[in-house]
Amino acid sequence: MLKPRVFPDDEAASRYAADWLMARIRRQPSTLLCLAAGSTPMRTYALLAEQGAIQPQLFARVRLLKLDEWGGLAMNDPATCEQHLRAALVDPLRLADRYAAFESQPQEPVAECARIATWLDENGPIDTCVLGLGVNGHLGFNEPAKYLQPHAHVAVLSTESLAHGSLEGAKKRPAFGLTLGMADILQSRHILLLVTGPEKRAPLERLLSGRITTDFPASLLQLHGDVTLLCDSKAHPAAPR
Ligand code: GLP
């Protein structure tokens, strides 16, 4: 059963997460990190970037893979996962040469997913996958559904995803999602799941119920043997309602 490690606030959880990731990188300098965007991991990424300024050699061989992307937005749209990850980590850590990512506005979305799937076949598996928890239980854009998809695919975005705060500044509405699939995530050697803030309390409670269902894709993490789940007190089910 997944058991969260609870921190007083987002800052404390992010500091632990950044230290945890740096310890992994020290153990395996060429580690392949798969990264979610979204607001939850951004403080962790900022802390990693700070460390990169102090000890750049630590990140000299790290490889990055973007977990998901809003399809149909221009790559330079401020709402894209691309822009968030580049600003937070890729540029400060100078990882552009070792960074693989879905194009947000591909001519052929299915071919773009096949390109990323091939990249992962050739360069994977993911060593550490950093995930946030969607309010509806999604991981990346693996949305609640009767069937989930194993590998990189074009996703139909849920109402909850389309209401995500990061789209507020988007120049247009995304038409679809591009995401790694559930098998890609579950084949990661280690998974770091970050859950903070009061809006994540209900989904975290559902995750911790232990019931596994495709209606709540994050519940499949119960099948993985090495998930580090960090939450803050606001997201923890024991927090006052
Ligand atoms: C977004 C992304 C996910 C992200 C999740 C949670 O829509 N598709 O990759 O992890 O939802 O986002 P946040 O951390 O902002 O709550």
py3Dmol code that shows the C-alpha trace and the ligand (Angstrom):
import py3Dmol

protein = """\
ATOM      1  CA  MET A   1       0.000   0.000   0.000  1.00  0.00           C
ATOM      2  CA  LEU A   2       1.184   3.502  -0.758  1.00  0.00           C
ATOM      3  CA  LYS A   3       2.011   5.442   2.354  1.00  0.00           C
ATOM      4  CA  PRO A   4       2.675   9.175   2.186  1.00  0.00           C
ATOM      5  CA  ARG A   5       5.453  10.949   3.945  1.00  0.00           C
ATOM      6  CA  VAL A   6       3.751  14.062   5.318  1.00  0.00           C
ATOM      7  CA  PHE A   7       5.429  17.479   5.508  1.00  0.00           C
ATOM      8  CA  PRO A   8       4.164  20.612   7.206  1.00  0.00           C
ATOM      9  CA  ASP A   9       4.024  22.574   3.951  1.00  0.00           C
ATOM     10  CA  ASP A  10       4.890  22.623   0.277  1.00  0.00           C
ATOM     11  CA  GLU A  11       8.311  24.128   0.952  1.00  0.00           C
ATOM     12  CA  ALA A  12       9.339  21.292   3.257  1.00  0.00           C
ATOM     13  CA  ALA A  13       8.039  18.645   0.834  1.00  0.00           C
ATOM     14  CA  SER A  14       9.850  20.315  -2.083  1.00  0.00           C
ATOM     15  CA  ARG A  15      13.131  20.490  -0.152  1.00  0.00           C
ATOM     16  CA  TYR A  16      12.916  16.809   0.689  1.00  0.00           C
ATOM     17  CA  ALA A  17      12.045  16.005  -2.943  1.00  0.00           C
ATOM     18  CA  ALA A  18      14.994  18.015  -4.294  1.00  0.00           C
ATOM     19  CA  ASP A  19      17.408  16.323  -1.872  1.00  0.00           C
ATOM     20  CA  TRP A  20      15.931  12.930  -2.750  1.00  0.00           C
ATOM     21  CA  LEU A  21      16.410  13.585  -6.477  1.00  0.00           C
ATOM     22  CA  MET A  22      19.966  14.802  -5.976  1.00  0.00           C
ATOM     23  CA  ALA A  23      20.816  11.649  -4.036  1.00  0.00           C
ATOM     24  CA  ARG A  24      19.504   9.597  -6.981  1.00  0.00           C
ATOM     25  CA  ILE A  25      21.579  11.619  -9.423  1.00  0.00           C
ATOM     26  CA  ARG A  26      24.687  11.199  -7.283  1.00  0.00           C
ATOM     27  CA  ARG A  27      24.130   7.433  -7.353  1.00  0.00           C
ATOM     28  CA  GLN A  28      23.531   7.431 -11.104  1.00  0.00           C
ATOM     29  CA  PRO A  29      24.907  10.539 -12.855  1.00  0.00           C
ATOM     30  CA  SER A  30      23.365   9.659 -16.248  1.00  0.00           C
ATOM     31  CA  THR A  31      19.954   9.113 -14.689  1.00  0.00           C
ATOM     32  CA  LEU A  32      16.931   9.512 -16.967  1.00  0.00           C
ATOM     33  CA  LEU A  33      14.390  11.735 -15.247  1.00  0.00           C
ATOM     34  CA  CYS A  34      10.886  11.953 -16.614  1.00  0.00           C
ATOM     35  CA  LEU A  35       9.277  15.176 -15.456  1.00  0.00           C
ATOM     36  CA  ALA A  36       5.718  16.354 -15.053  1.00  0.00           C
ATOM     37  CA  ALA A  37       5.041  20.052 -15.360  1.00  0.00           C
ATOM     38  CA  GLY A  38       2.063  21.528 -13.455  1.00  0.00           C
ATOM     39  CA  SER A  39       2.444  23.669 -10.373  1.00  0.00           C
ATOM     40  CA  THR A  40       3.235  20.981  -7.781  1.00  0.00           C
ATOM     41  CA  PRO A  41       6.853  20.120  -8.691  1.00  0.00           C
ATOM     42  CA  MET A  42       7.948  23.638  -9.653  1.00  0.00           C
ATOM     43  CA  ARG A  43       9.484  24.529  -6.284  1.00  0.00           C
ATOM     44  CA  THR A  44      11.404  21.225  -6.315  1.00  0.00           C
ATOM     45  CA  TYR A  45      12.721  22.084  -9.785  1.00  0.00           C
ATOM     46  CA  ALA A  46      13.724  25.586  -8.642  1.00  0.00           C
ATOM     47  CA  LEU A  47      15.688  24.041  -5.780  1.00  0.00           C
ATOM     48  CA  LEU A  48      17.439  21.672  -8.213  1.00  0.00           C
ATOM     49  CA  ALA A  49      18.288  24.609 -10.460  1.00  0.00           C
ATOM     50  CA  GLU A  50      19.742  26.451  -7.445  1.00  0.00           C
ATOM     51  CA  GLN A  51      21.933  23.450  -6.717  1.00  0.00           C
ATOM     52  CA  GLY A  52      22.923  23.291 -10.384  1.00  0.00           C
ATOM     53  CA  ALA A  53      24.330  26.801 -10.091  1.00  0.00           C
ATOM     54  CA  ILE A  54      26.448  25.692  -7.114  1.00  0.00           C
ATOM     55  CA  GLN A  55      27.503  22.235  -8.345  1.00  0.00           C
ATOM     56  CA  PRO A  56      26.982  22.078 -12.134  1.00  0.00           C
ATOM     57  CA  GLN A  57      28.991  18.856 -12.446  1.00  0.00           C
ATOM     58  CA  LEU A  58      26.190  17.002 -10.613  1.00  0.00           C
ATOM     59  CA  PHE A  59      23.867  17.527 -13.592  1.00  0.00           C
ATOM     60  CA  ALA A  60      26.489  17.149 -16.331  1.00  0.00           C
ATOM     61  CA  ARG A  61      25.135  13.786 -17.539  1.00  0.00           C
ATOM     62  CA  VAL A  62      21.507  13.878 -16.414  1.00  0.00           C
ATOM     63  CA  ARG A  63      18.939  13.161 -19.135  1.00  0.00           C
ATOM     64  CA  LEU A  64      15.387  14.535 -19.176  1.00  0.00           C
ATOM     65  CA  LEU A  65      12.154  13.426 -20.760  1.00  0.00           C
ATOM     66  CA  LYS A  66       8.976  15.535 -20.686  1.00  0.00           C
ATOM     67  CA  LEU A  67       6.013  13.520 -19.407  1.00  0.00           C
ATOM     68  CA  ASP A  68       3.227  15.285 -21.243  1.00  0.00           C
ATOM     69  CA  GLU A  69       2.178  18.338 -23.204  1.00  0.00           C
ATOM     70  CA  TRP A  70      -0.850  20.367 -24.210  1.00  0.00           C
ATOM     71  CA  GLY A  71      -1.465  19.585 -27.877  1.00  0.00           C
ATOM     72  CA  GLY A  72      -2.257  22.385 -30.303  1.00  0.00           C
ATOM     73  CA  LEU A  73      -0.554  25.197 -28.369  1.00  0.00           C
ATOM     74  CA  ALA A  74       2.527  26.726 -29.946  1.00  0.00           C
ATOM     75  CA  MET A  75       5.762  25.485 -28.392  1.00  0.00           C
ATOM     76  CA  ASN A  76       6.447  29.048 -27.167  1.00  0.00           C
ATOM     77  CA  ASP A  77       3.001  29.480 -25.614  1.00  0.00           C
ATOM     78  CA  PRO A  78       3.612  30.423 -21.959  1.00  0.00           C
ATOM     79  CA  ALA A  79       1.115  27.757 -20.862  1.00  0.00           C
ATOM     80  CA  THR A  80       2.992  24.797 -22.347  1.00  0.00           C
ATOM     81  CA  CYS A  81       4.749  22.254 -20.172  1.00  0.00           C
ATOM     82  CA  GLU A  82       7.682  22.978 -22.473  1.00  0.00           C
ATOM     83  CA  GLN A  83       7.979  26.594 -21.369  1.00  0.00           C
ATOM     84  CA  HIS A  84       7.611  25.683 -17.694  1.00  0.00           C
ATOM     85  CA  LEU A  85      10.225  22.918 -17.830  1.00  0.00           C
ATOM     86  CA  ARG A  86      12.650  24.951 -19.917  1.00  0.00           C
ATOM     87  CA  ALA A  87      12.457  27.929 -17.576  1.00  0.00           C
ATOM     88  CA  ALA A  88      12.620  25.825 -14.413  1.00  0.00           C
ATOM     89  CA  LEU A  89      15.269  23.243 -15.291  1.00  0.00           C
ATOM     90  CA  VAL A  90      16.327  22.691 -18.878  1.00  0.00           C
ATOM     91  CA  ASP A  91      17.815  26.152 -19.396  1.00  0.00           C
ATOM     92  CA  PRO A  92      19.292  26.777 -15.923  1.00  0.00           C
ATOM     93  CA  LEU A  93      20.874  23.310 -15.847  1.00  0.00           C
ATOM     94  CA  ARG A  94      21.901  23.525 -19.547  1.00  0.00           C
ATOM     95  CA  LEU A  95      20.257  20.224 -20.336  1.00  0.00           C
ATOM     96  CA  ALA A  96      18.886  21.083 -23.796  1.00  0.00           C
ATOM     97  CA  ASP A  97      21.193  18.549 -25.500  1.00  0.00           C
ATOM     98  CA  ARG A  98      19.978  15.748 -23.266  1.00  0.00           C
ATOM     99  CA  TYR A  99      16.292  16.601 -23.228  1.00  0.00           C
ATOM    100  CA  ALA A 100      13.572  14.745 -25.158  1.00  0.00           C
ATOM    101  CA  ALA A 101      10.123  16.253 -25.440  1.00  0.00           C
ATOM    102  CA  PHE A 102       6.830  16.052 -27.284  1.00  0.00           C
ATOM    103  CA  GLU A 103       6.351  18.875 -29.769  1.00  0.00           C
ATOM    104  CA  SER A 104       3.200  20.686 -28.688  1.00  0.00           C
ATOM    105  CA  GLN A 105       1.973  21.465 -32.205  1.00  0.00           C
ATOM    106  CA  PRO A 106       2.974  18.471 -34.302  1.00  0.00           C
ATOM    107  CA  GLN A 107       1.704  18.117 -37.852  1.00  0.00           C
ATOM    108  CA  GLU A 108       0.972  14.460 -37.126  1.00  0.00           C
ATOM    109  CA  PRO A 109       0.224  13.959 -33.422  1.00  0.00           C
ATOM    110  CA  VAL A 110       0.200  10.154 -33.710  1.00  0.00           C
ATOM    111  CA  ALA A 111       3.592  10.191 -35.444  1.00  0.00           C
ATOM    112  CA  GLU A 112       4.905  12.517 -32.741  1.00  0.00           C
ATOM    113  CA  CYS A 113       3.845   9.982 -30.092  1.00  0.00           C
ATOM    114  CA  ALA A 114       5.554   7.213 -32.101  1.00  0.00           C
ATOM    115  CA  ARG A 115       8.723   9.338 -32.175  1.00  0.00           C
ATOM    116  CA  ILE A 116       8.724   9.670 -28.388  1.00  0.00           C
ATOM    117  CA  ALA A 117       7.877   5.977 -27.963  1.00  0.00           C
ATOM    118  CA  THR A 118      10.881   5.063 -30.123  1.00  0.00           C
ATOM    119  CA  TRP A 119      13.078   7.462 -28.169  1.00  0.00           C
ATOM    120  CA  LEU A 120      12.011   5.792 -24.926  1.00  0.00           C
ATOM    121  CA  ASP A 121      12.552   2.304 -26.384  1.00  0.00           C
ATOM    122  CA  GLU A 122      16.079   3.289 -27.301  1.00  0.00           C
ATOM    123  CA  ASN A 123      16.938   5.348 -24.211  1.00  0.00           C
ATOM    124  CA  GLY A 124      14.711   3.969 -21.455  1.00  0.00           C
ATOM    125  CA  PRO A 125      13.535   2.810 -19.136  1.00  0.00           C
ATOM    126  CA  ILE A 126      12.960   5.905 -17.056  1.00  0.00           C
ATOM    127  CA  ASP A 127      15.048   5.854 -13.901  1.00  0.00           C
ATOM    128  CA  THR A 128      12.932   8.284 -11.915  1.00  0.00           C
ATOM    129  CA  CYS A 129       9.538   9.584 -12.908  1.00  0.00           C
ATOM    130  CA  VAL A 130       8.399  12.745 -11.128  1.00  0.00           C
ATOM    131  CA  LEU A 131       4.624  12.963 -11.080  1.00  0.00           C
ATOM    132  CA  GLY A 132       1.892  15.267  -9.864  1.00  0.00           C
ATOM    133  CA  LEU A 133      -1.617  14.058  -9.081  1.00  0.00           C
ATOM    134  CA  GLY A 134      -4.482  15.371 -11.204  1.00  0.00           C
ATOM    135  CA  VAL A 135      -7.603  16.346  -9.258  1.00  0.00           C
ATOM    136  CA  ASN A 136      -9.410  13.599 -11.185  1.00  0.00           C
ATOM    137  CA  GLY A 137      -6.616  11.079 -10.579  1.00  0.00           C
ATOM    138  CA  HIS A 138      -4.875  11.563 -13.899  1.00  0.00           C
ATOM    139  CA  LEU A 139      -1.149  11.039 -14.314  1.00  0.00           C
ATOM    140  CA  GLY A 140       0.303  13.052 -17.168  1.00  0.00           C
ATOM    141  CA  PHE A 141      -2.690  13.020 -19.508  1.00  0.00           C
ATOM    142  CA  ASN A 142      -3.667   9.452 -18.707  1.00  0.00           C
ATOM    143  CA  GLU A 143      -7.221  10.463 -17.982  1.00  0.00           C
ATOM    144  CA  PRO A 144      -9.853   8.385 -16.171  1.00  0.00           C
ATOM    145  CA  ALA A 145     -11.369   5.958 -18.693  1.00  0.00           C
ATOM    146  CA  LYS A 146     -12.595   2.427 -19.178  1.00  0.00           C
ATOM    147  CA  TYR A 147      -9.275   1.536 -20.827  1.00  0.00           C
ATOM    148  CA  LEU A 148      -5.878   3.092 -20.292  1.00  0.00           C
ATOM    149  CA  GLN A 149      -3.068   3.187 -22.828  1.00  0.00           C
ATOM    150  CA  PRO A 150       0.361   1.724 -22.185  1.00  0.00           C
ATOM    151  CA  HIS A 151       2.581   3.980 -24.254  1.00  0.00           C
ATOM    152  CA  ALA A 152       2.897   7.495 -25.680  1.00  0.00           C
ATOM    153  CA  HIS A 153      -0.424   8.533 -27.130  1.00  0.00           C
ATOM    154  CA  VAL A 154      -2.746  11.355 -28.088  1.00  0.00           C
ATOM    155  CA  ALA A 155      -5.216  11.911 -25.247  1.00  0.00           C
ATOM    156  CA  VAL A 156      -8.703  13.328 -25.111  1.00  0.00           C
ATOM    157  CA  LEU A 157      -8.495  15.972 -22.397  1.00  0.00           C
ATOM    158  CA  SER A 158     -10.955  15.777 -19.524  1.00  0.00           C
ATOM    159  CA  THR A 159     -13.014  18.732 -18.315  1.00  0.00           C
ATOM    160  CA  GLU A 160     -10.796  18.792 -15.231  1.00  0.00           C
ATOM    161  CA  SER A 161      -7.645  19.037 -17.337  1.00  0.00           C
ATOM    162  CA  LEU A 162      -9.120  21.801 -19.462  1.00  0.00           C
ATOM    163  CA  ALA A 163      -9.853  23.712 -16.245  1.00  0.00           C
ATOM    164  CA  HIS A 164      -6.200  23.454 -15.134  1.00  0.00           C
ATOM    165  CA  GLY A 165      -4.847  26.768 -13.848  1.00  0.00           C
ATOM    166  CA  SER A 166      -1.814  26.700 -16.136  1.00  0.00           C
ATOM    167  CA  LEU A 167      -4.113  27.291 -19.133  1.00  0.00           C
ATOM    168  CA  GLU A 168      -5.261  30.664 -17.832  1.00  0.00           C
ATOM    169  CA  GLY A 169      -2.553  32.463 -19.776  1.00  0.00           C
ATOM    170  CA  ALA A 170      -2.748  30.186 -22.833  1.00  0.00           C
ATOM    171  CA  LYS A 171      -3.085  31.869 -26.218  1.00  0.00           C
ATOM    172  CA  LYS A 172      -5.582  29.202 -27.286  1.00  0.00           C
ATOM    173  CA  ARG A 173      -7.380  26.191 -25.920  1.00  0.00           C
ATOM    174  CA  PRO A 174      -5.491  22.926 -26.305  1.00  0.00           C
ATOM    175  CA  ALA A 175      -7.093  20.465 -28.687  1.00  0.00           C
ATOM    176  CA  PHE A 176      -5.656  17.282 -27.173  1.00  0.00           C
ATOM    177  CA  GLY A 177      -2.976  16.001 -24.851  1.00  0.00           C
ATOM    178  CA  LEU A 178       0.294  14.240 -25.676  1.00  0.00           C
ATOM    179  CA  THR A 179       1.444  11.930 -22.934  1.00  0.00           C
ATOM    180  CA  LEU A 180       3.503   8.934 -21.994  1.00  0.00           C
ATOM    181  CA  GLY A 181       1.308   5.965 -21.157  1.00  0.00           C
ATOM    182  CA  MET A 182       0.717   4.020 -17.977  1.00  0.00           C
ATOM    183  CA  ALA A 183       3.203   1.253 -18.832  1.00  0.00           C
ATOM    184  CA  ASP A 184       5.898   3.846 -19.512  1.00  0.00           C
ATOM    185  CA  ILE A 185       5.233   5.331 -16.077  1.00  0.00           C
ATOM    186  CA  LEU A 186       4.983   1.971 -14.296  1.00  0.00           C
ATOM    187  CA  GLN A 187       8.181   0.710 -15.932  1.00  0.00           C
ATOM    188  CA  SER A 188      10.095   3.577 -14.302  1.00  0.00           C
ATOM    189  CA  ARG A 189      12.566   2.232 -11.768  1.00  0.00           C
ATOM    190  CA  HIS A 190      11.509   4.781  -9.155  1.00  0.00           C
ATOM    191  CA  ILE A 191       8.511   7.048  -8.960  1.00  0.00           C
ATOM    192  CA  LEU A 192       8.312  10.286  -6.993  1.00  0.00           C
ATOM    193  CA  LEU A 193       4.740  11.455  -6.543  1.00  0.00           C
ATOM    194  CA  LEU A 194       4.250  14.948  -5.140  1.00  0.00           C
ATOM    195  CA  VAL A 195       0.875  15.950  -3.732  1.00  0.00           C
ATOM    196  CA  THR A 196       0.387  19.335  -2.102  1.00  0.00           C
ATOM    197  CA  GLY A 197      -2.397  21.801  -1.443  1.00  0.00           C
ATOM    198  CA  PRO A 198      -5.979  21.467  -0.197  1.00  0.00           C
ATOM    199  CA  GLU A 199      -7.446  20.694  -3.640  1.00  0.00           C
ATOM    200  CA  LYS A 200      -5.471  17.439  -3.640  1.00  0.00           C
ATOM    201  CA  ARG A 201      -6.903  16.198  -0.369  1.00  0.00           C
ATOM    202  CA  ALA A 202      -9.850  14.323  -1.930  1.00  0.00           C
ATOM    203  CA  PRO A 203      -7.795  12.703  -4.723  1.00  0.00           C
ATOM    204  CA  LEU A 204      -5.091  11.724  -2.258  1.00  0.00           C
ATOM    205  CA  GLU A 205      -7.690  10.163   0.012  1.00  0.00           C
ATOM    206  CA  ARG A 206      -8.984   8.159  -2.945  1.00  0.00           C
ATOM    207  CA  LEU A 207      -5.474   7.092  -3.892  1.00  0.00           C
ATOM    208  CA  LEU A 208      -4.762   5.954  -0.351  1.00  0.00           C
ATOM    209  CA  SER A 209      -7.953   3.878  -0.264  1.00  0.00           C
ATOM    210  CA  GLY A 210      -5.927   1.269  -2.157  1.00  0.00           C
ATOM    211  CA  ARG A 211      -8.676   0.534  -4.689  1.00  0.00           C
ATOM    212  CA  ILE A 212      -7.208   0.110  -8.166  1.00  0.00           C
ATOM    213  CA  THR A 213      -9.306   1.318 -11.067  1.00  0.00           C
ATOM    214  CA  THR A 214      -8.810   2.822 -14.507  1.00  0.00           C
ATOM    215  CA  ASP A 215     -11.348   5.466 -13.386  1.00  0.00           C
ATOM    216  CA  PHE A 216      -8.554   6.840 -11.255  1.00  0.00           C
ATOM    217  CA  PRO A 217      -5.299   6.211 -13.134  1.00  0.00           C
ATOM    218  CA  ALA A 218      -3.046   7.167 -10.212  1.00  0.00           C
ATOM    219  CA  SER A 219      -4.428   4.134  -8.362  1.00  0.00           C
ATOM    220  CA  LEU A 220      -2.319   1.942 -10.675  1.00  0.00           C
ATOM    221  CA  LEU A 221       0.699   3.236  -8.776  1.00  0.00           C
ATOM    222  CA  GLN A 222      -0.380   0.759  -6.105  1.00  0.00           C
ATOM    223  CA  LEU A 223       1.051  -1.900  -8.471  1.00  0.00           C
ATOM    224  CA  HIS A 224       4.527  -0.367  -8.463  1.00  0.00           C
ATOM    225  CA  GLY A 225       7.046  -1.466  -5.866  1.00  0.00           C
ATOM    226  CA  ASP A 226       9.023   1.751  -5.519  1.00  0.00           C
ATOM    227  CA  VAL A 227       6.860   4.838  -5.186  1.00  0.00           C
ATOM    228  CA  THR A 228       7.963   7.666  -2.923  1.00  0.00           C
ATOM    229  CA  LEU A 229       4.845   9.636  -2.096  1.00  0.00           C
ATOM    230  CA  LEU A 230       5.340  13.032  -0.503  1.00  0.00           C
ATOM    231  CA  CYS A 231       2.466  15.247   0.582  1.00  0.00           C
ATOM    232  CA  ASP A 232       1.972  18.348   2.655  1.00  0.00           C
ATOM    233  CA  SER A 233      -0.396  18.609   5.592  1.00  0.00           C
ATOM    234  CA  LYS A 234      -3.002  20.468   3.497  1.00  0.00           C
ATOM    235  CA  ALA A 235      -3.331  17.549   1.099  1.00  0.00           C
ATOM    236  CA  HIS A 236      -3.259  14.859   3.743  1.00  0.00           C
ATOM    237  CA  PRO A 237      -6.634  13.237   4.411  1.00  0.00           C
ATOM    238  CA  ALA A 238      -6.185  13.852   8.146  1.00  0.00           C
ATOM    239  CA  ALA A 239      -6.111  17.633   7.541  1.00  0.00           C
ATOM    240  CA  PRO A 240      -9.136  19.510   8.908  1.00  0.00           C
ATOM    241  CA  ARG A 241     -11.833  19.956   6.268  1.00  0.00           C
TER     242      ARG A 241
END
"""
ligand_1 = """\
16
GLP
C -1.688 18.525 -15.332
C -0.641 17.671 -16.071
C 0.076 16.725 -15.158
C 0.222 17.349 -13.799
C -1.146 17.409 -13.197
C -1.224 18.091 -11.864
O -2.816 18.735 -16.105
N -1.190 16.936 -17.163
O 1.316 16.354 -15.700
O 1.089 16.613 -13.000
O -2.090 17.976 -14.097
O -0.999 19.467 -11.984
P -0.717 20.396 -10.765
O 0.573 19.992 -10.169
O -0.662 21.804 -11.314
O -1.844 20.228 -9.809
"""
view = py3Dmol.view(width=600, height=400)
view.addModel(protein, "pdb")
view.setStyle({"model": 0}, {"cartoon": {"style": "trace"}})
view.addModel(ligand_1, "xyz")
view.setStyle({"model": 1}, {"stick": {}})
view.zoomTo()
view.show()
